[in-house]
Amino acid sequence: MVSTTEAGAVKHSELKRSITTKQLYFYVVGDVLGSGIYVLVGLVAAAVGGAFWMAFLAGVAIATITGLAYAELVTKYPQAAGASLYINKAFRSPILTFFITICMLSANIAAVGSLASGFVRYFSDLIGLPDDAIWGATIIALAFVAIITAINLIGITESVVANVVMTFVEITGLVIVVIIGVIALVEGVNDPSVLLQFNAEGGSPILAVLAGVSLAFFAMTGFENAANVAEETINPSHAFPRALIGGMMTAGVVYVLVSIAAALAVPIETLAGNTLLEVIRADLFFIPATIMLVVFGVIAMIAISNTALVTVVAQSRILFGMARENVVPAIFAKIHPTRRSPYVALVFGAAIVGLLLVIGAAIRTSQAGLPEDEQLDIVDRLATITVVFLLFIYALVIVACLKLRGTDEGTDIYRANTPLLIVGILGNLAVLVYTLIDDPEALYWVAGLLAVGVVLYIAQNVFGTKKAGPPSPDVGAQNQMDPASPSKEL
């Protein structure tokens, strides 16, 4: 059964409905199982100790509870724009809606920049690019962003198919790590009691885990991107609760198993601050480490590409959806006549990411004479900024979910558990507060990205078309184009 809300969205949708439940499930798994687990494991281990798997478990729990709110809201409003749309529906405040839109865009832009820089680290190691080749690395990062954008310009179906393929590749890499962990357990490489050890410098176990969650949350994010392709999903009321929650739980199990395997295979002092390549260097696998280091490096780059692909999809759909609400200039709602993709939003997002990468390279060039630990680490910095934005957004989306109870209800609407949602609000806020206390300089970077929103705000108010009255409850109702025919579900 299709609700009235969903039927309205289908009627007015400009975007092609072609994403099946199975594709959406792998879309979520692939986005959550992204670069974070490949890059940030060592940092989490350094903060927590051998029990760092608990930090991943706690982070997945908070993210999954937040996912319940998204699942409920998507079944009510199966349209593009995600968090921005939900905040708009709940609070009817143009200023707050615009602020959340810019926060979400900033989070996605910062994430793509971090992912592009992370990709370059693996690629540089593979081709032997010197560490001081700052502008050479920047050119590679810009090319990476351009290729990811081009895939999205071709169309959403092609993007999701590419996502599914890359998801299987990155899961293969994580399965290899788990197998190495089993071998390490059988051979007694590390005492299993290491899994219950906490870093002495981390204070109490609770604070140690909280520190780990703050670092690891970048690896947990991504599920919210699925909401931004709701308008391109077949039967979203049926597909989203199953695909979103199922995908997040799958990712959570993988995270915990990989964390346990890494702790069993490598001494924590060796793993701390490094990547999963340290597990490969332990040379416990039946294929020599010299070969596996290359293979695993390629797998890691594919994982990063996968996350970046979905994140670019999300940022373009945010701009597209909110342009139809007159929150940002209408030009971002333009659709390519043949590929049916929001090409203006895609190109704009890529340009901003490119600008961030160039600015980062310029800063690093100016710091060339400083000690390495005093130089800008663009990967870590942009990952932290992403987490700050998303934790705030997640908490507010849960509040919006509770506020919208009783509004636009239907017989096929998914309903999340209320006490769990309250726990989710507290969990997101606790990690956010800890992150800002631990790294107060992040606020300066947050303010800098939000300044980009001021430009969009001025452009909309000076050149944009004003609506009479509050925003339309159906963001798809402004365009009368016939929707593309839905594809048959596989």
N, C-alpha and C positions, 0 to 999 in steps of 0.2 A: 504494500500500500504506500502511495506517495502522498505526503502531506501537502496542504495548501501552500505553505511556505516554499517547499521544495518545488512544487509544480510551477510556481511563479518564477522561481530561479531558472528552471529549465526553459520556460517559455521565452524569457528575455535574454538568455545567455548568448554572448557573442563567441565564447570560447568553445572549442570542440570537446565534447564529452567522449573520451576514449580510454580513460584509465579504469581498469578492472580492479576488483577487490584484491586479487593476487598481486597485481602490479603495485597497488598501493601499499600492501604489506611489505613487499621488498623495498619499496620506496622509503618507508619508515625505517626498516632495519638498516638499509644502506646509509641513510642520513645519520642515524644515531651511531652506528658502528663506523664512524669516520676516522679522521686523522688523530683525534684526541687520544685514543687508546694506543696508537702507534708512537705518539710523540711525548705525551704527558705522564706516562706510567712512572718513569723515573722520578719526576718531581713529586708525585703523590707518595711514592715509596720513601723519599727523603723526608717528607713531612710527617708521615705516620709511623713508618717502620714496617716490619714484616706483616703486620695486620692491615696493610693498606687496602686489602680487598674489602674491608669493612667500609672504607670511604666510598668506594665504587658502589657498594650495596646500598648505602644510605643515600647517595646521590641518585641512583636509579629509582629508589623508593619515592623520593621527593618529586622527581620528574614524572614518574608514572601517575602519581596522584594528580599532578597538574594536567597530565594527559586526559584524565577522566573529565575534567572541566572542558577541555577542548572538544572531546568526543560529544558531550552534551550540546555544546554550542554549535558545533558543525552540523548536527542533525536538525537543529532549529534553523540555521542560516547557512545552507550549503552553497556559499558564494565566495568569490575571491576577496582578499583583504585581511582575513585572519583576525588577529588581536585588535587591530584598528576598528574593524567592523563591530566586534563585540563591545568594545568600550563605547563606541558611538551609540549602539542600541541601548546600552545600560544607562548611560549618563546624559545623553543628548547634549553634550557640551562640545561645540566645535573646537574650542581651544584645547581641551583635554584630548579629543580625538586626534587633532593635529600633532600634539605633543607625543602621544603614543605611537603615531605613525612614524614620526621622525626617530623615536627611540628604536623602533623595530628596524627601520631602514639602517640606522647607525650600527645596530648589532649585526645585521647581515653584511653590511659593507666591511666592518671591522673583521668579521669572521673570514670573509673571502680574502682580505688582505693577509691575514694570519696564515690561512691555508696556502695561499700562493707562495708566501715566504717559506713555509714548511716544506712545500714541494721542492723548492729550489735547493734546500739543504740536502735532501736525498739525491736529487739529480746532480748536484755539484759533486757529491761524493762518488757518484757512479762514473762521471766523466773526468773527475780529477780537477775540477775548477778550484783555483786557490781561494782561501778564505777572504783574502783582501781584495778580491775582484768584485767590488761592491756594485759597480754599474753593470758589469757583465751579468751578475746575478739578478739585478733589477730588470734587465732586458728579458731574461728567461721568465721571470715572474709575470711581466707584462704580456708576453706571448702566451703564457699559460691562461691568463684571464681572458685574452682574446679568443682562444680556442674554445674555452668553456662557454663563452658568450655566443660564439658561432653555432655551437651545438644546440643551444636554446633557441636561437633565431630560426633554426630549421623547423622546430615545432616541438610541442610537449610530448607527443607520442614517441618521437625519436629520442627525446631526452630521457623519458622513463625507461625505454628499452635499454639505452646505454647504462642507466642507473642499475637495472637488474643484472646486467652482465658484470659490471664492476663490483656489485654487492657480492656475487659468488666468488670473485677473485679475492676480495679483502677478507671474506670469511675463511677462505682457504688458508690465508696467512695466519689468522688467529687459531685455526685448528692445528696448524703446525706447532704453534707455541704451546697449546694444550698438550699435544702429543709429547713434546719435549719435557713438559712438566711431569707427565706420567712416567717417562723414562727416568727422570731425576728422582722421583719418589721411589721407584723400584730399586734404583742403584744407590739410594741413600745419600745423594749429593748434599742435601741440606736436611737438618732435623725438622720434621713437621711442626714442632713446637714454635718455629719461627713465625708461623701464621698467627700466633697470639701475642707476638711481641710488639711493643710500641716504642717509638723513638723517645729516649729519655729526655731529649730537649723539647719535646712537644708538650710537656706537662701532663695533665690528666689524660686518660684515654679518650674522654669525650672531646676535649679541646684538640687532641691530635687528629681524631677522625674529622672534626669540623674543619680543621686546616686542610686535610686531604680532600674533603668535599669541595671546598672553595677552589682548589686547584683543578680538581677532576671534573667540575661541572661543565666545562667546555666540551668534554667528551660526551656528556649526557644530552646536550642540547641538539636540536635538529628536528625533533618530532613536531614542533609547532609549524615547521615549514609545510607539512602535509595539509594543514588547514587552508593554505593559500592556493591549493589546486582542487578545492572542493567543487568548484564550478566546472571542472574538467573531468570529474569522476562519475562513473555510471552508478546510479542509485546510491548516493552518498549516505542516506540514512541507514542503509544496510551495511555499506562497506566500511564506513569510518570507525565505528566502535570496535569492530573485529580487527581491522587492519592496524589501527593506531595502538590500541592497548596490547594486542598480540605481538606487534612488532617491537614495542618497548620492552615487554617482558622477555622476548627472545634476546634482545640486545643486552638486557640486564644479566641474564644467565651467562652469556658469553663473556661479559666484562668480568664477572666474579671468577669464572673458570680461568681466564687468561691471567688475572691478577694472582691467583693462587699458584698457577703454573710458573709464573715468573719468579715468585718468591721461593719456590722449591728448587728452581734450576740455577739461580744466580745469587751469590751473597748480596744482602741488602746494600752494603756499602759500595758494591760494584754497580748495582742497578740504580742507586740513588742519583738523580740528576741526569740520567741517560735515557735511551729509548729501548724498544724491544729488540734492537739489534744486539744488545748485550746477551740476550737469551740465545740468539743464534751463535754468537761467538763462543758460547760455552761448549760448542761442538759435541752435543749429545745426540744429535739427529743422525740417521743412517746415511745421509748425504753429507759430504765434507763441508765444513763451515765456509771455506773459500768460495764454494759454488753457491751455498745458501745465502751468503751475505748479499750477493748480487740479486738472486731471485727474490729475496725478502725485501730488498730495497725497491725493486720494481713493484712488488705488491703494495708496499707502503705508499708509493706515488699514486698508484691506482686508487687506493683508499682515500687519499687526500683529494684526488680529482673527483671522486664520487661525491664527497661531502660538498665540495665547491660547486659541483653541477646543480645539486638540489638547492643550495643556498642562493645561487644566482636566479634560479626559478622563483624562489620565494620573494626576493627583493623586487623583482619585476612585477609580480602579481600584487604585491602591496601597493606599489605606485599605480598600477592599472586600476585596481579596485577603488582606491580612494580618489583617484582622478574623477571617477564617475560620481563620487559624492561631493565634488567641488571642494575637497580638502586640499588638494594640490592641483597645479595647472592641468587643464583638460588635455594638453598634448600627450600626457603620459597614458591616456586611454586609447591612443591610436593603435589599431591592429593591422598587421601586414595583410594585404588583400588575398594572398595565396597561402601563406604559411600559417595564418591565423595566430600569430604570436605577437605580444605587445612589444614591438621592436624599439620604440622610443624609450620605454622604461628600461629595457635591457641595455641599450647603448649608454644611457645616462648612468646607470649603476656601474657599468664597466669603467666609464670615464672617471668616476669618483674613486673607485678602487685603485685605478692607475695613478691618480693624483696622490693618494695616500702612500703608495709604494715609492713614487718619485721623491716625495717629501722625506720619507724614512731614509732613503738612500742618501739624500743631501745631508740629513742630520748625522748619519753614520760617517759620512766623508769628513764632516767637520770635527768628529770625535776620534779621528784616526790615530792621534797621538796619545790618547788616554788608555789606561789599562783596560783589558777586555771586560772585566766585571763592571766597569763604569760606562761602557758603551751601550747604546740603545739596542735592546733585543726586541725587534719588531714582532716576532712570533708570539713571545710571552706577553708583551704589552697589549697587542690587539686581542689576544685570547682573553685576557683579564677584562678588557673593556666590553667584549661581547657578553661575558658572564654578568657583569654589573647591569647592563641594559636588560638582559633577559630575565634575571631574577626579579627585577622590579616589575617587568611586564607580566611575568607568570603570576605573581601575587595579585596584581590588579585584574587579570583575566578571571581568576577564581572568584574574586569579589563580584565581578560582572556576572558570572555564571549564577551565583546565589541571588543577586539582585533581579535577574531576569526570570527567576522562577515564577510560573504563573502567566508568563507572557509568551505568545506565539506557541502555545503548547499544542501537541497533536498526539494521536494514538501511537505513532511510530517514533516518538522522540526518546532518545536514550537519557536516563536520569542517573547522575552520579551520586554516590553516597555522601550525604551532607557532613557528617563528622570527619570523614577523610578529607573533604575539601578544606575544612577549617585547619586541620593538621598541615595541609599543603601550604596554606597561607603563612602559617607560623614557620614552617621549614624554609620556604623561600626567603622570608625576611631575615631569619637567623643567619643563613649563609651570606646574604647580601651585606648585612651589618658587619659580620666578621671580615668579609673581603675588603670593605672600605676601611675598616680599622687597621687591617694588616697592610694595606697598600693605599694610603690616602691620596697619593699622587695620581691615581687613576681618575679622580674627579676632574683634574685639569683636562685630561684627554676626552672625558665624557663631554665637558663643556665645549671643547673644540669641535667635536662632531655635531653637537646640537646646533652650533652656529650655522652649519650648512642648512639646517631647517629654517633659519631666519630668512635666508635668501628665497626659499620656496614660498614661505609665508608672504613675503613682500610681493613676489611675482604674482601669486594668486589674488591678493587683495587689490593690486594695481591693474593687472591685465585680465584677471579671471572673470568668469560670468557668475553673478550672484544668484542664489536660489531664493525664492520667496518662501519663508517658513522653514521648519526644521528639515533635516535631511530625510530623504525618502526611506521608508523601512525596507524597501527592496532595491539594493544597489544595482540590480540588473535592469530595473524598469525604465531607465533613461534611454535605452537604445532599442529600437524596434526591429533590428536585424533578425532574420530567421536563424535559429541555432543549427549547428551541424548535426547530422543524424548520428545518434549514439551508436557506438560500435557494439557488436555482440560480445557479451562477456564470455571469456574462455572457460 
